[in-house]
Amino acid sequence: AWVAEHGFDRVLIVTNDYHLPRSLLEMRAQMPDVELIAYPVVSPRPWTNAQSTRRWVLEYLKFTAVWTRHRFDEPEHI
């Protein structure tokens, strides 16, 4: 969409480290011909407090759901 319309062939992805795997998975599915450069922002480790644990666990569940969706809907992009 926007990336292709503006002729980009590389994109820098900046997001929290716990969110990065799902972000890359979603973006690779949408832009398979674009080089994605990951720049993770370090978050508190999941074992440091309950909020971090919750955040990492929820993100893992979301990643698993997205991976499963792409695996069965669009296997050529994974």
C-alpha positions in Angstrom: 0.0 0.0 0.0 1.8 3.2 1.2 5.2 1.6 1.0 4.7 0.4 -2.5 3.1 3.6 -3.7 6.1 5.5 -2.5 8.6 3.1 -4.1 10.3 1.9 -0.9 12.1 -1.5 -1.0 13.2 -1.3 2.6 11.4 -0.4 5.8 12.7 0.1 9.3 10.4 -1.5 11.9 10.7 0.1 15.3 8.6 -1.4 18.1 8.9 -3.1 21.5 10.9 -6.3 21.5 8.0 -8.4 22.7 5.9 -7.0 19.8 8.4 -7.3 17.0 8.0 -11.0 16.0 4.2 -10.5 15.4 4.8 -7.1 13.6 7.3 -8.7 11.3 5.1 -11.7 10.6 2.2 -9.4 9.7 4.3 -7.1 7.5 6.0 -9.9 5.7 2.6 -11.3 4.7 1.6 -7.9 3.4 4.9 -6.9 1.8 6.8 -10.0 0.8 9.1 -8.1 -1.6 10.1 -5.4 0.9 13.2 -5.8 3.1 12.2 -5.3 6.7 14.9 -4.1 9.1 14.0 -4.8 12.7 14.9 -2.3 15.5 13.6 -3.7 18.8 13.0 -1.3 21.7 14.0 -3.2 24.9 11.1 -3.7 27.3 11.2 -5.0 30.9 11.8 -8.7 31.0 8.7 -10.8 31.7 10.0 -12.0 35.0 10.5 -8.5 36.5 6.9 -7.7 37.4 3.4 -8.9 36.8 2.5 -6.3 34.2 5.5 -7.3 32.1 4.6 -11.0 32.5 1.1 -10.3 31.4 2.2 -8.2 28.4 4.6 -10.9 27.1 2.1 -13.8 27.6 -0.6 -11.9 25.8 1.7 -11.0 22.9 2.8 -14.7 22.7 -0.9 -15.7 22.4 -1.4 -13.0 19.7 1.7 -14.1 17.8 0.5 -17.7 17.9 -2.9 -16.8 16.5 -1.4 -14.7 13.7 1.2 -17.3 12.8 -1.6 -20.0 12.7 -3.8 -17.7 10.5 -0.9 -17.0 8.1 0.2 -20.6 8.1 -3.1 -21.9 6.8 -4.3 -18.9 4.8 -1.1 -17.8 3.1 1.6 -20.4 3.5 3.7 -19.0 0.6 4.5 -15.8 2.6 5.9 -17.5 5.7 
